[in-house]
Amino acid sequence: MTDPIQKTDALNLAHEFLTLTVAGQDYAIDILSVREIRGWVPETPLPNCPASVRGVINLRGLVVPIYDLRARLGAAPHNPSATNVVIVVEATNAQYGLLADAVSDIVSTDGADLQPVPATGIAAENNFITALLTRADRMISVLDLDLLVATRRDPAASQALIAA
């Protein structure tokens, strides 16, 4: 889990973010984590995955899991179309695809317009937002990719699968 002190210190640094839209809401991810942006392609479903994992795609020989940001962020599900995008990111030392409705733009900030997330009572394992990027006409939630793609598994069950 990210240390709150590190989050506060990070608010004072210059950043560039890729902004995206999911279910009518604006989100941002660190531009340095983005590997590529591609159009939607059908995924291969995997059994027993969380609802937020749509499946996997073959990305030039690399099998990449696709996370549905609508499901992961608690929005109403929908069927992807050609207008959706997959943002391939590097998080937790692996590549993941994030299914979003659209990519908006790249936003630069010196940290002055990054605000800490107020206490809302959201459980720590579901709080993927590290800061709020304020603009004149909108607020953009900055996502923590490591928390977003983290899976909570029973360690005993994982060990049983490895031993089998």
Summary of the structure (lengths in Angstrom):
residues: 164
radius of gyration: 16.4
end to end distance: 30.3
largest distance: 56.1
contacts: 424
relative contact order: 0.22
helix: 19%
strand: 44%
